[in-house]
Amino acid sequence: MWIPVAGLPLRLRLSALAGAGRFCILGSGAATRKHLPARNRRGLADSSPQLLPEPDFRNPPRKASRSSLDFKRYVTDRRLAETLAQIVCGKPNRPPHLLLECNPGPGILTEALLEAGATVVALESDKTFIPHLESLGKNRDGKLRVIHCDFFRIDPRSGGAIKPPAMSSEGLFKNLGVEEVPWTAGVPLKVFGMFPSRSEKRALWKLAHDLYSCTSIYKFGRIEINMFIGEKEFQEPWSSFDVYTRSGRLENTKRKEVLELLQQNLYLIQMTPRRNLFANSLTPMNYNTFFHLLKHCFGRRSATVMDHLRSLTPLDAADILMQIGKKEDEKVVNMYPEDFKRLFETIESSEDCTYKWLYDDTLEDM
């Protein structure tokens, strides 16, 4: 699926992936603050650690309330916001979807989405921004709702009472009037946001787990995800199963990890789960076995798939690889998402052995 890119700078790249859904990838350089030298600026978006809603929403606070690595990403370039609104909202003649915007912060993108005709629910985890975001909804005929909620803490697995900004998907969607629709139906709503820089991989695995188990937000149907992700996680082969940072001035820029975050490229990935995702042997009932296969393989990604299969199944590993068109020396890092899905389905549909998997029934909690 292609997306409109009219007006984008030439340095932006567009490509596509295949996996659990249809993907659109918009690549750009990581943005930097205006006070930095021009050669270090890419000009697409600004962000800063713990950005506070000052008049222009661009001046970073003198002191961050959390660690210097705990910074958030915000779109503050209006031209980029308008382009993203065009991408997310789609063609003007199509019925608009309800759009959940994750941590909109200063609301630059929120305004662009509203001007593009979208009905927006702003899920903001920082109370400081909420009054300003609510002011953007004035004279909008109910097109904007603001809720104190962290999208990445929806349905937390920690147990116990759920307190804001964490929230249950059941409570959130009931409040919004969103009902469950069949998996074969259309897209019930869209989500836009930026993955948290300090826990991208964890957020990816949780989203993938929810997708394949049809739980949390995916209990309500084939929700479309539009997320920015950093270059490091984007390049992981398995990250394509889901769908997607920012940069800013930090108090301590000597740490290598911080510098890497500031200098990495950004990628916007748009994913809509396929209607036929569960058409074959993979189902929401056996997804845990599929995830066990994935986690086992990526625990030693430099090993061959053959080595992993010998520990995972009593079936003939060489025969399984031949059936999916792979060689015996195929490395895990060379496998694509659809390859793992075909590998799993081939083992599940095999009639050569009564027991197809070798693993403890108690799988690691995702």
C-alpha positions as CSV (number, residue, x, y, z in Angstrom):
1,M,0.0,0.0,0.0
2,W,1.4,3.3,-1.1
3,I,0.9,6.6,0.7
4,P,0.9,10.2,-0.7
5,V,4.2,12.0,-0.3
6,A,3.4,15.3,-2.1
7,G,5.5,18.1,-0.7
8,L,8.0,15.9,1.1
9,P,11.7,16.8,1.0
10,L,13.8,14.8,-1.4
11,R,15.7,13.2,1.4
12,L,12.7,11.3,2.6
13,R,12.5,7.7,1.4
14,L,9.5,5.5,0.8
15,S,9.5,1.8,0.6
16,A,7.3,-1.2,1.7
17,L,7.5,-4.3,3.8
18,A,5.4,-7.4,4.0
19,G,4.7,-9.2,7.3
20,A,1.7,-9.4,9.6
21,G,0.2,-6.5,7.7
22,R,0.6,-4.0,5.0
23,F,3.4,-1.5,5.7
24,C,4.3,1.9,4.6
25,I,7.7,3.2,5.7
26,L,8.6,6.9,5.6
27,G,12.3,7.4,6.4
28,S,13.8,10.7,7.5
29,G,16.7,12.1,9.3
30,A,16.6,12.7,13.1
31,A,15.7,16.3,13.8
32,T,17.8,18.5,16.1
33,R,17.3,21.7,17.9
34,K,17.5,25.1,16.2
35,H,20.4,26.3,18.3
36,L,22.6,23.6,16.8
37,P,24.8,24.3,13.8
38,A,23.0,24.1,10.5
39,R,25.0,21.1,9.3
40,N,23.5,19.2,12.2
41,R,19.9,20.1,11.6
42,R,17.5,18.1,9.4
43,G,14.6,20.5,9.8
44,L,11.8,18.0,10.1
45,A,10.7,18.1,13.7
46,D,11.9,19.3,17.1
47,S,11.7,17.6,20.5
48,S,13.4,17.9,23.8
49,P,13.5,16.1,27.1
50,Q,10.4,16.7,29.2
51,L,9.3,19.5,27.0
52,L,7.0,21.9,28.9
53,P,4.1,23.8,27.3
54,E,5.7,27.2,27.1
55,P,4.2,29.7,24.6
56,D,5.9,28.3,21.5
57,F,6.3,24.8,22.9
58,R,9.9,24.7,21.7
59,N,12.0,26.0,24.6
60,P,13.3,23.1,26.7
61,P,13.0,23.4,30.5
62,R,16.1,24.3,32.5
63,K,15.9,21.1,34.5
64,A,14.4,17.8,33.5
65,S,12.2,16.1,36.2
66,R,13.5,12.7,35.2
67,S,16.7,11.2,33.9
68,S,18.3,12.9,30.9
69,L,17.6,9.8,28.8
70,D,13.8,10.0,29.5
71,F,12.9,12.4,26.8
72,K,9.8,12.5,24.7
73,R,9.3,13.0,21.0
74,Y,7.0,15.6,19.5
75,V,6.2,16.8,16.0
76,T,6.6,20.6,16.1
77,D,7.2,21.3,12.4
78,R,3.9,22.4,10.9
79,R,4.9,21.3,7.4
80,L,5.7,17.8,8.6
81,A,2.5,17.8,10.6
82,E,0.4,18.6,7.5
83,T,2.1,15.8,5.5
84,L,1.6,13.3,8.3
85,A,-2.1,14.3,8.5
86,Q,-2.4,13.7,4.8
87,I,-0.8,10.3,5.2
88,V,-2.8,9.2,8.2
89,C,-6.2,10.5,7.1
90,G,-6.0,9.1,3.6
91,K,-8.1,10.1,0.6
92,P,-10.6,13.0,1.3
93,N,-13.5,11.0,-0.3
94,R,-13.2,8.1,2.2
95,P,-15.2,8.0,5.5
96,P,-13.0,9.4,8.3
97,H,-11.7,7.0,11.0
98,L,-11.6,7.7,14.7
99,L,-7.9,8.5,15.4
100,L,-6.1,8.0,18.6
101,E,-3.1,10.3,18.9
102,C,-0.5,9.1,21.4
103,N,1.2,11.8,23.5
104,P,0.5,14.7,21.2
105,G,2.4,17.1,23.5
106,P,2.2,20.6,22.1
107,G,-0.6,19.6,19.7
108,I,1.0,20.8,16.4
109,L,0.1,17.5,14.8
110,T,-3.3,17.5,16.5
111,E,-4.2,20.8,14.8
112,A,-3.2,19.5,11.4
113,L,-5.3,16.3,11.9
114,L,-8.3,18.4,12.9
115,E,-7.9,20.7,9.9
116,A,-7.7,17.6,7.7
117,G,-11.1,16.6,9.0
118,A,-10.1,13.8,11.4
119,T,-12.0,13.1,14.6
120,V,-9.2,12.9,17.2
121,V,-8.8,11.4,20.7
122,A,-5.6,12.8,22.2
123,L,-4.2,10.3,24.7
124,E,-1.7,12.5,26.7
125,S,0.3,11.0,29.6
126,D,1.7,14.4,30.7
127,K,-1.0,16.5,32.6
128,T,1.0,19.7,31.8
129,F,-0.2,19.6,28.2
130,I,-3.8,18.7,28.8
131,P,-5.2,22.3,29.2
132,H,-3.6,23.5,26.0
133,L,-4.8,20.4,24.1
134,E,-8.4,20.9,25.4
135,S,-8.3,24.5,24.1
136,L,-7.6,23.2,20.6
137,G,-11.0,21.5,20.7
138,K,-13.0,24.7,21.1
139,N,-15.3,25.4,18.2
140,R,-14.5,22.0,16.7
141,D,-18.0,20.4,17.1
142,G,-16.7,17.6,19.3
143,K,-14.0,16.6,16.9
144,L,-11.4,16.5,19.7
145,R,-11.4,14.7,23.0
146,V,-8.5,14.8,25.4
147,I,-7.9,11.9,27.9
148,H,-5.1,11.5,30.5
149,C,-3.8,8.2,29.2
150,D,-0.5,6.6,28.2
151,F,-1.1,4.4,25.1
152,F,2.0,2.4,25.8
153,R,0.6,1.5,29.3
154,I,-2.7,0.3,28.1
155,D,-3.5,-3.1,29.7
156,P,-0.3,-3.3,31.7
157,R,0.9,-6.8,32.6
158,S,2.2,-5.8,36.1
159,G,-1.1,-6.7,37.7
160,G,-2.9,-4.8,40.5
161,A,-5.0,-1.7,40.3
162,I,-4.7,0.3,37.1
163,K,-4.1,4.0,37.8
164,P,-3.8,6.8,35.2
165,P,-2.1,7.4,32.9
166,A,-2.3,3.5,32.6
167,M,-5.7,2.4,31.4
168,S,-7.5,-0.7,30.3
169,S,-8.5,-1.0,26.7
170,E,-12.0,-2.1,27.7
171,G,-12.6,1.0,29.8
172,L,-11.0,3.3,27.2
173,F,-13.0,1.9,24.2
174,K,-16.2,1.8,26.2
175,N,-15.8,5.4,27.0
176,L,-15.2,6.2,23.3
177,G,-18.2,4.1,22.2
178,V,-15.9,1.8,20.2
179,E,-17.3,-1.8,19.8
180,E,-15.7,-5.0,18.7
181,V,-15.9,-5.8,15.0
182,P,-15.0,-9.1,13.2
183,W,-11.4,-9.6,12.1
184,T,-12.6,-9.7,8.5
185,A,-14.3,-6.3,8.8
186,G,-12.8,-3.0,8.0
187,V,-10.5,-0.9,10.2
188,P,-12.4,0.3,13.3
189,L,-9.9,3.1,14.2
190,K,-6.3,4.3,13.6
191,V,-3.5,5.0,16.1
192,F,-0.7,7.5,15.6
193,G,2.3,8.1,17.8
194,M,6.0,7.6,18.5
195,F,7.5,4.6,20.3
196,P,9.2,5.5,23.6
197,S,12.9,5.7,23.0
198,R,14.0,3.8,26.1
199,S,11.7,0.8,25.6
200,E,11.1,0.5,21.8
201,K,11.8,-3.2,21.8
202,R,9.6,-4.0,24.7
203,A,6.7,-1.9,23.2
204,L,7.2,-3.8,19.9
205,W,7.0,-7.2,21.5
206,K,3.9,-6.2,23.5
207,L,2.2,-4.9,20.3
208,A,3.1,-8.0,18.4
209,H,1.9,-10.2,21.2
210,D,-1.4,-8.3,21.4
211,L,-1.8,-8.6,17.6
212,Y,-1.3,-12.3,17.3
213,S,-3.3,-13.1,20.4
214,C,-6.1,-10.7,19.4
215,T,-6.1,-9.2,22.9
216,S,-5.9,-5.6,24.2
217,I,-6.6,-3.1,21.4
218,Y,-6.7,-5.9,18.8
219,K,-9.7,-7.5,20.6
220,F,-11.7,-4.7,18.8
221,G,-10.5,-5.5,15.3
222,R,-7.8,-4.8,12.8
223,I,-6.6,-1.5,14.2
224,E,-4.2,0.4,12.0
225,I,-1.0,1.5,13.7
226,N,1.1,4.5,12.5
227,M,4.3,4.8,14.5
228,F,7.7,6.4,14.4
229,I,10.6,4.2,15.4
230,G,14.3,4.7,15.7
231,E,16.6,3.3,13.0
232,K,18.2,0.6,15.3
233,E,14.9,-1.2,16.0
234,F,13.6,-0.6,12.5
235,Q,16.5,-2.6,11.0
236,E,15.7,-5.6,13.2
237,P,14.1,-8.3,10.9
238,W,11.4,-9.2,13.4
239,S,10.3,-5.5,13.9
240,S,8.4,-5.7,10.6
241,F,5.8,-7.8,12.4
242,D,4.5,-4.6,13.9
243,V,4.3,-1.5,12.7
244,Y,6.6,3.0,13.2
245,T,12.3,9.5,17.2
246,R,13.2,12.2,18.1
247,S,16.1,14.1,19.3
248,G,16.8,17.0,21.6
249,R,19.3,18.8,23.7
250,L,20.2,16.9,26.8
251,E,22.0,18.1,29.9
252,N,24.6,15.4,29.5
253,T,25.6,14.7,25.9
254,K,28.8,12.9,26.7
255,R,27.1,9.5,27.0
256,K,27.4,7.4,23.9
257,E,23.9,6.0,24.2
258,V,22.4,9.6,24.2
259,L,24.4,10.6,21.2
260,E,23.3,7.5,19.3
261,L,19.7,8.4,20.0
262,L,20.1,11.9,18.8
263,Q,21.8,10.9,15.5
264,Q,19.7,8.0,14.4
265,N,17.2,8.2,11.5
266,L,13.5,8.1,12.0
267,Y,11.0,5.8,10.3
268,L,7.2,6.1,10.1
269,I,5.7,2.6,9.7
270,Q,2.0,2.2,8.9
271,M,0.6,-1.2,9.5
272,T,-2.9,-2.7,8.9
273,P,-3.2,-6.4,10.0
274,R,-4.2,-8.7,7.1
275,R,-7.7,-10.1,7.0
276,N,-6.2,-13.6,6.3
277,L,-3.6,-13.4,9.1
278,F,-5.2,-16.3,10.9
279,A,-6.4,-18.2,7.7
280,N,-4.0,-21.0,8.0
281,S,-2.4,-22.9,10.9
282,L,-1.6,-19.7,13.0
283,T,-4.5,-18.8,15.3
284,P,-5.1,-16.7,18.4
285,M,-5.1,-20.0,20.3
286,N,-1.6,-21.2,19.4
287,Y,0.1,-17.8,19.1
288,N,2.1,-18.6,22.3
289,T,3.9,-21.4,20.5
290,F,4.7,-19.1,17.6
291,F,6.1,-16.5,20.0
292,H,8.2,-19.2,21.7
293,L,9.7,-20.0,18.3
294,L,10.5,-16.3,17.6
295,K,12.0,-15.7,21.0
296,H,14.1,-18.9,20.9
297,C,15.5,-17.9,17.4
298,F,16.3,-14.3,18.4
299,G,17.9,-15.4,21.6
300,R,20.8,-16.5,19.3
301,R,20.2,-14.7,16.1
302,S,23.7,-15.4,14.7
303,A,22.9,-19.2,14.7
304,T,21.4,-21.1,11.8
305,V,17.6,-21.8,11.8
306,M,18.6,-25.5,11.6
307,D,20.3,-25.3,15.0
308,H,17.2,-23.8,16.6
309,L,14.8,-26.2,15.0
310,R,16.7,-29.2,16.5
311,S,15.9,-27.8,19.9
312,L,12.3,-26.8,19.1
313,T,10.8,-29.8,17.2
314,P,11.3,-33.5,16.8
315,L,10.5,-33.2,13.1
316,D,13.2,-33.4,10.4
317,A,14.6,-29.8,10.4
318,A,16.2,-30.2,7.0
319,D,12.9,-31.3,5.5
320,I,11.0,-28.4,7.1
321,L,13.5,-25.9,5.7
322,M,13.3,-27.5,2.3
323,Q,9.5,-27.1,2.3
324,I,9.7,-23.4,2.9
325,G,12.5,-23.0,0.3
326,K,15.4,-22.3,2.7
327,K,18.9,-23.9,2.8
328,E,20.2,-25.8,5.8
329,D,22.8,-23.0,6.5
330,E,20.1,-20.2,6.6
331,K,20.8,-17.8,9.4
332,V,18.1,-16.3,11.6
333,V,19.2,-12.8,10.7
334,N,18.3,-13.5,7.0
335,M,14.8,-14.6,7.8
336,Y,11.9,-12.3,7.1
337,P,8.6,-12.1,9.1
338,E,6.7,-14.1,6.5
339,D,9.4,-16.7,6.6
340,F,8.9,-17.3,10.3
341,K,5.1,-17.5,9.8
342,R,5.6,-20.1,7.0
343,L,8.1,-22.0,9.1
344,F,5.6,-22.2,12.0
345,E,2.7,-23.2,9.8
346,T,4.7,-25.9,8.0
347,I,5.5,-27.5,11.4
348,E,1.9,-27.1,12.6
349,S,0.5,-28.8,9.5
350,S,3.0,-31.7,9.5
351,E,1.6,-35.2,9.9
352,D,5.0,-36.9,10.4
353,C,4.9,-36.8,14.2
354,T,2.2,-36.7,16.9
355,Y,4.2,-34.2,19.0
356,K,5.4,-31.3,16.9
357,W,7.1,-29.1,19.5
358,L,9.7,-29.6,22.2
359,Y,9.2,-27.0,25.0
360,D,7.9,-26.6,28.5
361,D,4.2,-25.8,28.6
362,T,4.9,-22.9,30.9
363,L,6.1,-20.2,28.4
364,E,7.7,-17.0,29.4
365,D,5.2,-14.2,30.0
366,M,5.2,-11.8,27.1
